[in-house]
Amino acid sequence: MTIFLIPEPLPFDQRLWERASWLWPEAFDAAGRHRAHLVVAAMDSAKSNAETKALGFAERTPLTTALVGAVLAAMPGVVAVIWCGKVGRSPEMWLEQSSRAFEPYPDQPFGLWMDIVPFRSGKTLGAFTDGLSEFTGREIEFEVDGLDERTVTARVAQVSAFLIAAGPDAGFKNGEVFEADSEIDHRVAVLHRKSRFNMGPVISFSSLDDRSGRIRTYPIIPPSIARNHPLLIMLAKVGLFDPAHPKNKIGLKPDHYLSEVRLESFDEGLAKALSRMVATDTYAEADMNARSALARGDTAAAKSVLQPWADEVGQLQEAVMLALTLRDVHMFAPAPYRSP
């Protein structure tokens, strides 16, 4: 382990101190008194000692936590502890909890290493973590209907403690569904996707059943494109495309977005993908043959000719639905979270 002094304050991070103040009301006062800082860290193994394995983050964490506690005990003038540049804690809290640095799950002091940030989304109280990804590669986003803030925070804390102890390979499976229990009266789905808040990877826990009536259905390919794009017009004529079909619909929560105005970039991307499908000599020939078949009244022949492009449009719809669910793309501008 190493300790070295930097005789100047850390750059001020408004959000860090805001999060810290939820557990520690005097956090901003401590930040104002900050004049210099010590860096406490684990050193890598000596290059000459090939037999010594370098410690991973999870192994360095209890060592560093305990040593910081010892420093605090020896230096009563310390005003705050900043963990990994993300989490701010009072010296008193660190002194009290760092003595459990080497305790096993569920008694490890995980509250020193991460924040649980509550938020409100429509009628639902939720919470997300900040700092858990250092251990697991993902944060948690928890948005389950019908719970109060205390229960939400307790659930996120329980899951976080488990993931820190179990490691990244023993987490919750993507697509897993939990049945109702004594606190949650409906099914909860687990999804590995991008965060609503910082675009990083998360383990998302959300209500599978729309018990609060918040989900609205939107067309993936909008009527404006369906009415005007030559490929979709031809497919509709032979019964191979219907904008009202369920596979062209997706359920989203409007309160996750700033408005229900579709992003131009999203619809432009759809139009370009459709145009690429018809920009070939193969499609030009198929289009001509289909029109000829329709002129003869042979809808079945026209449908058969155009079937490969109908399949391609279906694949596009499925890919876009998955991307919207994973939040790799957005149909509407995402809304920032609100404090409870």
Steps between C-alpha positions, in 0.01 A plus 500: 500500500611857442400841637608831351404860560378744236507852650195627313127420501328263263303665215152585627235250388150636565323169442735306725434733792126506428487121521713505813267750667208254488670292769721775636328844522830678579669377181510839324646663812775237501569563130542870575767426765695266272857626434714192420459127465668169561486227236483148645542215252620144457821463300544244223719197555869539431583408141793291622267279705307310232350261755307773679158555347383859465197576716168565331274789593286287733815381681649848530177649633505360859873573532456860391185542709674380816810712438291814444331426833841480667602832342183664630568370849850648487399833337188646664512808275378316188177658369378232255577177319450473123486142370609443137422862418125426518380448856531753783474390863551663838810402702268383780310262275824365355657445842190319621458270200856440380562266793277254309711527184580127495158376614323258261163560336266648614702690762761658275482885509379537140337832591848657503568396142186597311201735502135404469326788325120518532292649219138544399366399160130574462321310776796277578780552748823340385872503573827446318851434623821689435824315573377140480639462148853510639426155645254351251540691172137620528296730718147419624189679381195408708157622392226282645147632552326523835797537737598782735847654510614301804409167339658594167825602670506183710447280191777672306732474801432126534566433132812719500650323801437163335656603169811642669547176692412263215697673225404593144458140381234409757248776433144501374438356155377719219128431447450341843155550656426504873154410624304706755613493864394649833600854397450499121158380383591448134773355280833680462716469190880516487663650194861580416489827310620860493417741777227761468725743683864466395489257202724251678409129533251411773308209646145629477221383731158615380134405526413245235127561543362846427323529835519882503369557147809691391591312183382641167533334161681667212562396138859405423464602135275809517203569267694779328755246370248219449287721272783637288783249473477310167605167654237510772235615251569196281511261798170639630335447160568127516424464872861465617515815712247645741607799715231402754640147546627422855855440373509868401406609853708554813393588853691788662450715810444865400635624833842365396518766231492878469206481260326265258643680197692247295866573441572592139824302515306184597251524212771602254694189596195283429443665162864454400494133600188443289647688204813284507277196457366627166821650363597184310440360154348192662225703662442704184431178310282362782300824514439489125390136513272567799332793325450288190344224711267747671395639161396144407312466827743237629556624855645167613781522243577861597507401865742215431737728310507760781519257793881531548467877551208452739725270704773765499257765623393261777862454602541878511196532727632231734846660515357844573270361769797335670711816469222711653458252785876497568509880454769475235276740305219734605171580331457808723745722688570334841393694808744565786407347834317703763559499872225325703 
